Amino acid sequence: MRISVIGCGYLGAVHASAMAELGHEVIGIDVDAVKIAQLAIGKPPFFEPGLPEVLTSAMNSGRLRFSTDIADAAGSQVHFIAVGTPQKLGSYSADLRYVDASIESLIPHLADGDLVVGKSTVPVGTAARLAELIESGSGASLAWNPEFLREGFAVQDTISPDRLVYGVAPGDKGEHATALLNEIYATALAADTPLVITDYATAELVKVAANAFLATKISFINAMAEIAEVTGADVTQLADAIGYDGRIGRRFLGAGVGFGGGCLPKDIRAFTARAEELGRGESVAFLKEIDKINLRRRQRVVDLTVGALGDGVYNAKVAVLGLSFKPHSDDVRDSPALDVAVQLRGLGADVVATDPQAIENSRARHPQLNYEESLEETLRGADAVVLVTEWPEFRHLDPVWAGALVRTKTVVDGRNALDPAAWRAAGWTYHGLGRP
């Protein structure tokens, strides 16, 4: 099938490449000429494991190309909208200007029977509004097909999703949309991927509800960590114990510095804003507390580090391990790790930060920090080590080797990723979150 993907950022570039790899003929379109030029030579403008290989394979097959001209979308049967929906400045609401602009620019190039498919995360009610706009301006129709990508596993999640959701119009238009989407996702459906066919509103709510639930689970265990810290309990053992309950499960019960990135924080804030607009703000009022708990954990890591340094935080060398919001990503949007580094620098510490992939993105946002590619040089002469992104090379760091490099053997484990016994046995003073 001929497909266009409007928006070639994180979501769009992955989706376009994966769809071409699955055998479709794909045109990726974005207004950013620099980004398109990079993609056109097989170079992703961000780090995502597996994407360079899939992008190169798709380009070499001749099934994938990129353009800055929206007119090149003409002739495609299905048009995916994959543009960003950032948080509005000074508001919790989602900024829909890029979604609206992409639809308005696409309408003149749509033909009868075309299907526009929204993948962007939007407030409930957006799809119904856009469907009217599309139908009044063309003979095309709209479906909503939310994405559930995990950064670091996005290619896998696109080619082999754990579920598919179609939000479609009632009647013949919905049947037409379902048939086209079934053809696009034929490989996944043949592998018995669960499929939910529903209305626009439910499809929109599925994504934000999933993110709200995950955020709640993370902040719940972090709230338990706050209690554990004043009672002497061990939050990791607590998580293990309750995680054996099949109704709860162990995933997303890792206490630490909290969640970040370009999705969870802004999505739960946009959800609360939309619920308030609908007159049902009280239904998700708890999400504001979830957000507060999450932000408190960043401050807790800073406080632990300052406490470990005593009165000597000013000009003390603090080695910060990690900058991206999660491992296997270079994304520093709303990154707890980068936030901790900036706060420590603001208190006068000599912060030296390292990350396998996120240094350049961090430097662009916070040039005042000192960055070091070498883990060895980051640790050398440090008065305290703070682990805030659980990259494998940090999780498996040898405490004896690290101890020979630092000035003072003090470690703050912001992800509860290290073995306290092993680090203490190597002579380190270990500080975890919710751990004795």
TALINJO-V820387 format. One record per residue. N is the residue number from 1. RES is the residue in one small letter. SS is DSSP state (2 for helix, 1 for strand, 0 for the rest). OMEGA is omega in radians with two decimals (none if undefined). Layout:
N:RES:SS:OMEGA, N:RES:SS:OMEGA
This chain:
1:m:0:3.09, 2:r:1:-3.02, 3:i:1:2.92, 4:s:1:3.07, 5:v:1:-3.09, 6:i:1:-3.05, 7:g:0:-3.07, 8:c:0:2.97, 9:g:0:-3.06, 10:y:2:-3.11, 11:l:2:-3.03, 12:g:2:-3.13, 13:a:2:3.11, 14:v:2:-3.10, 15:h:2:-3.14, 16:a:2:-3.11, 17:s:2:-3.12, 18:a:2:3.13, 19:m:2:3.09, 20:a:2:3.11, 21:e:2:3.12, 22:l:0:3.04, 23:g:0:3.13, 24:h:0:3.06, 25:e:1:-2.92, 26:v:1:2.98, 27:i:1:3.08, 28:g:1:-3.03, 29:i:1:3.11, 30:d:0:-3.14, 31:v:0:-3.12, 32:d:0:-3.07, 33:a:2:3.14, 34:v:2:3.13, 35:k:2:-3.13, 36:i:2:3.12, 37:a:2:3.11, 38:q:2:-3.14, 39:l:2:-3.10, 40:a:2:3.08, 41:i:0:3.07, 42:g:0:-3.11, 43:k:0:3.12, 44:p:0:3.14, 45:p:0:3.12, 46:f:0:-3.13, 47:f:0:3.04, 48:e:0:-3.10, 49:p:0:3.10, 50:g:0:-3.09, 51:l:2:3.14, 52:p:2:-3.12, 53:e:2:-3.14, 54:v:2:3.11, 55:l:2:-3.14, 56:t:2:3.13, 57:s:2:-3.12, 58:a:2:3.11, 59:m:2:-3.11, 60:n:2:3.13, 61:s:2:-3.09, 62:g:0:-3.10, 63:r:0:-3.09, 64:l:1:3.02, 65:r:1:-3.07, 66:f:1:-3.09, 67:s:1:2.99, 68:t:0:-3.06, 69:d:0:-3.12, 70:i:2:3.12, 71:a:2:3.13, 72:d:2:3.06, 73:a:2:-3.13, 74:a:0:-3.14, 75:g:0:3.05, 76:s:0:3.13, 77:q:0:-3.09, 78:v:1:-3.08, 79:h:1:3.13, 80:f:1:3.07, 81:i:1:-3.03, 82:a:0:-3.12, 83:v:0:-3.08, 84:g:0:3.03, 85:t:0:-3.08, 86:p:0:3.08, 87:q:1:3.11, 88:k:0:3.10, 89:l:0:3.11, 90:g:0:-3.10, 91:s:0:3.02, 92:y:0:-3.03, 93:s:0:3.06, 94:a:1:3.09, 95:d:0:-3.05, 96:l:0:-3.05, 97:r:2:-3.10, 98:y:2:3.06, 99:v:2:-3.13, 100:d:2:-3.11, 101:a:2:-3.13, 102:s:2:3.12, 103:i:2:-3.12, 104:e:2:3.14, 105:s:2:-3.11, 106:l:2:-3.02, 107:i:2:-3.13, 108:p:0:-3.07, 109:h:0:3.12, 110:l:0:3.11, 111:a:0:3.08, 112:d:0:3.11, 113:g:0:3.09, 114:d:0:3.11, 115:l:1:3.00, 116:v:1:-3.06, 117:v:1:3.11, 118:g:1:3.03, 119:k:0:3.14, 120:s:0:3.09, 121:t:0:-3.02, 122:v:0:3.06, 123:p:0:3.13, 124:v:0:-3.07, 125:g:0:-3.12, 126:t:2:-3.07, 127:a:2:-3.14, 128:a:2:3.12, 129:r:2:-3.12, 130:l:2:3.12, 131:a:2:3.10, 132:e:2:3.14, 133:l:2:-3.11, 134:i:2:-3.08, 135:e:2:3.12, 136:s:2:-3.09, 137:g:2:-3.11, 138:s:0:3.07, 139:g:0:-3.12, 140:a:0:3.10, 141:s:1:-3.04, 142:l:1:2.94, 143:a:1:3.08, 144:w:1:-3.00, 145:n:0:-3.03, 146:p:0:3.09, 147:e:0:3.13, 148:f:0:-3.04, 149:l:0:2.98, 150:r:0:3.09, 151:e:0:-3.03, 152:g:0:3.14, 153:f:0:-2.98, 154:a:2:3.14, 155:v:2:3.11, 156:q:2:-3.09, 157:d:2:3.11, 158:t:2:-3.11, 159:i:2:-3.13, 160:s:0:-3.08, 161:p:0:3.11, 162:d:0:3.00, 163:r:1:3.07, 164:l:1:3.11, 165:v:1:3.05, 166:y:1:2.94, 167:g:1:-3.01, 168:v:1:3.07, 169:a:0:3.09, 170:p:0:3.01, 171:g:0:-3.03, 172:d:2:-3.13, 173:k:2:3.10, 174:g:2:3.12, 175:e:2:3.11, 176:h:2:3.13, 177:a:2:-3.13, 178:t:2:-3.14, 179:a:2:3.14, 180:l:2:-3.14, 181:l:2:3.08, 182:n:2:3.10, 183:e:2:3.14, 184:i:2:-3.07, 185:y:0:-3.07, 186:a:2:-3.12, 187:t:2:3.14, 188:a:2:-3.12, 189:l:2:3.10, 190:a:2:3.11, 191:a:0:3.09, 192:d:0:3.04, 193:t:0:3.13, 194:p:1:-3.13, 195:l:1:3.06, 196:v:1:3.08, 197:i:1:-3.00, 198:t:1:3.13, 199:d:0:-3.11, 200:y:2:-3.03, 201:a:2:-3.14, 202:t:2:3.14, 203:a:2:3.10, 204:e:2:-3.09, 205:l:2:-3.12, 206:v:2:-3.07, 207:k:2:-3.09, 208:v:2:3.10, 209:a:2:3.11, 210:a:2:3.14, 211:n:2:3.12, 212:a:2:3.14, 213:f:2:3.13, 214:l:2:3.11, 215:a:2:3.13, 216:t:2:-3.13, 217:k:2:3.13, 218:i:2:-3.11, 219:s:2:3.08, 220:f:2:-3.10, 221:i:2:3.06, 222:n:2:3.02, 223:a:2:3.07, 224:m:2:3.09, 225:a:2:3.10, 226:e:2:3.09, 227:i:2:-3.13, 228:a:2:-3.09, 229:e:2:-3.13, 230:v:2:-3.14, 231:t:2:-3.09, 232:g:0:3.10, 233:a:0:3.13, 234:d:0:-3.05, 235:v:2:3.13, 236:t:2:3.08, 237:q:2:3.05, 238:l:2:3.14, 239:a:2:3.09, 240:d:2:-3.05, 241:a:2:-3.13, 242:i:2:-3.14, 243:g:2:3.08, 244:y:0:3.08, 245:d:0:-3.09, 246:g:0:3.12, 247:r:0:-3.06, 248:i:0:3.14, 249:g:0:-3.04, 250:r:0:-3.06, 251:r:0:-3.13, 252:f:0:3.05, 253:l:0:3.07, 254:g:0:3.14, 255:a:0:3.14, 256:g:0:-3.04, 257:v:0:3.04, 258:g:0:-3.07, 259:f:0:3.10, 260:g:0:3.13, 261:g:0:-3.05, 262:g:0:-3.07, 263:c:0:-2.99, 264:l:2:-3.08, 265:p:2:-3.07, 266:k:2:-3.14, 267:d:2:3.14, 268:i:2:3.09, 269:r:2:3.10, 270:a:2:3.12, 271:f:2:3.13, 272:t:2:3.14, 273:a:2:-3.13, 274:r:2:3.11, 275:a:2:3.10, 276:e:2:3.09, 277:e:2:-3.13, 278:l:0:-3.13, 279:g:0:-3.12, 280:r:0:-3.12, 281:g:2:-3.11, 282:e:2:-3.10, 283:s:2:-3.12, 284:v:2:-3.14, 285:a:0:-3.14, 286:f:2:-3.13, 287:l:2:3.07, 288:k:2:3.08, 289:e:2:3.06, 290:i:2:3.12, 291:d:2:-3.12, 292:k:2:3.10, 293:i:2:-3.11, 294:n:2:-3.13, 295:l:2:3.11, 296:r:2:-3.09, 297:r:2:3.07, 298:r:2:3.13, 299:q:2:3.14, 300:r:2:3.10, 301:v:2:3.09, 302:v:2:-3.12, 303:d:2:3.10, 304:l:2:-3.14, 305:t:2:3.12, 306:v:2:3.12, 307:g:2:3.13, 308:a:2:-3.14, 309:l:2:-3.12, 310:g:0:3.13, 311:d:0:-3.00, 312:g:0:-3.10, 313:v:0:-3.10, 314:y:0:-3.14, 315:n:0:3.03, 316:a:0:3.10, 317:k:1:3.11, 318:v:1:3.10, 319:a:1:-3.14, 320:v:1:-3.12, 321:l:1:3.13, 322:g:0:3.11, 323:l:0:3.11, 324:s:0:-3.08, 325:f:0:3.08, 326:k:0:3.11, 327:p:0:3.12, 328:h:0:3.13, 329:s:0:3.00, 330:d:0:-3.08, 331:d:0:3.13, 332:v:0:3.10, 333:r:0:-3.14, 334:d:0:-3.09, 335:s:0:3.06, 336:p:2:-3.12, 337:a:2:-3.14, 338:l:2:3.11, 339:d:2:3.11, 340:v:2:3.13, 341:a:2:-3.13, 342:v:2:3.14, 343:q:2:3.13, 344:l:2:3.07, 345:r:2:3.12, 346:g:2:3.11, 347:l:0:3.06, 348:g:0:3.13, 349:a:0:3.02, 350:d:1:-3.05, 351:v:1:3.00, 352:v:1:-3.02, 353:a:1:3.10, 354:t:1:3.12, 355:d:0:-3.13, 356:p:0:-3.03, 357:q:0:-2.89, 358:a:0:-3.08, 359:i:2:-3.07, 360:e:2:3.09, 361:n:2:3.12, 362:s:2:-3.13, 363:r:2:3.13, 364:a:2:-3.12, 365:r:2:-3.05, 366:h:0:-3.11, 367:p:0:-3.12, 368:q:0:3.12, 369:l:0:3.02, 370:n:1:-3.11, 371:y:1:-3.11, 372:e:0:3.12, 373:e:0:-3.04, 374:s:0:3.07, 375:l:2:-3.14, 376:e:2:-3.13, 377:e:2:3.07, 378:t:2:-3.10, 379:l:2:-3.00, 380:r:0:3.08, 381:g:0:-3.08, 382:a:0:3.04, 383:d:0:3.08, 384:a:1:3.09, 385:v:1:-3.12, 386:v:1:3.10, 387:l:1:-3.09, 388:v:0:2.96, 389:t:0:-2.94, 390:e:0:3.00, 391:w:0:-3.13, 392:p:2:-3.12, 393:e:2:3.06, 394:f:2:3.13, 395:r:2:-3.05, 396:h:0:3.13, 397:l:0:3.13, 398:d:0:-3.09, 399:p:2:3.10, 400:v:2:3.11, 401:w:2:-3.13, 402:a:2:-3.12, 403:g:2:3.12, 404:a:0:-3.09, 405:l:0:-3.02, 406:v:0:3.04, 407:r:0:-3.12, 408:t:0:-3.08, 409:k:0:3.10, 410:t:1:-3.14, 411:v:1:3.03, 412:v:1:-3.07, 413:d:1:-3.07, 414:g:0:3.12, 415:r:0:-3.06, 416:n:0:-3.05, 417:a:0:-3.07, 418:l:0:3.08, 419:d:0:-3.08, 420:p:2:-3.11, 421:a:2:-3.12, 422:a:2:-3.13, 423:w:2:3.11, 424:r:2:3.10, 425:a:2:3.11, 426:a:0:3.05, 427:g:0:-3.10, 428:w:0:2.88, 429:t:1:-3.02, 430:y:1:3.06, 431:h:1:3.05, 432:g:0:3.12, 433:l:0:-3.12, 434:g:0:3.12, 435:r:0:3.12, 436:p:0:none
